[in-house]
């Protein structure tokens, strides 16, 4: 159940949220860093 939920959330993130993976994390704003961290957390949770 948890893996399915985070898998769905991961697909939703890819479609809706912007990708900041090509940018330097130190130069991102706090809001952009939060989005990047959320996307990373969801990705890791969907892979477990």
C-alpha positions in Angstrom: 0.0 0.0 0.0 2.8 2.4 1.0 4.8 1.6 -2.1 1.8 2.1 -4.4 1.0 5.4 -2.8 4.5 6.8 -3.2 4.7 5.4 -6.7 1.6 7.4 -7.6 2.9 10.4 -5.9 6.2 10.1 -7.7 4.4 10.0 -11.1 2.4 13.0 -10.1 5.6 14.9 -9.1 7.2 14.2 -12.4 4.1 15.6 -14.2 3.5 18.6 -12.0 6.6 19.8 -10.2 9.6 21.3 -11.9 12.9 19.5 -12.0 15.9 21.1 -10.4 18.3 18.2 -10.8 20.5 20.0 -13.3 21.0 23.1 -11.1 23.4 23.6 -8.3 21.5 23.0 -5.0 23.5 25.7 -3.2 22.2 28.3 -5.6 18.5 27.4 -5.3 16.1 29.3 -3.1 14.8 27.8 0.0 11.5 27.0 -1.7 13.2 25.3 -4.6 15.4 23.3 -2.2 12.2 22.2 -0.4 10.7 21.0 -3.7 13.9 19.1 -4.5 14.0 17.5 -1.0 10.3 16.5 -1.3 10.9 14.9 -4.7 13.9 13.0 -3.4 12.0 11.8 -0.3 9.1 10.5 -2.5 11.5 8.8 -4.9 13.3 7.0 -2.1 10.1 5.9 -0.5 8.7 4.6 -3.8 11.8 2.5 -4.4 11.7 0.7 -1.0 
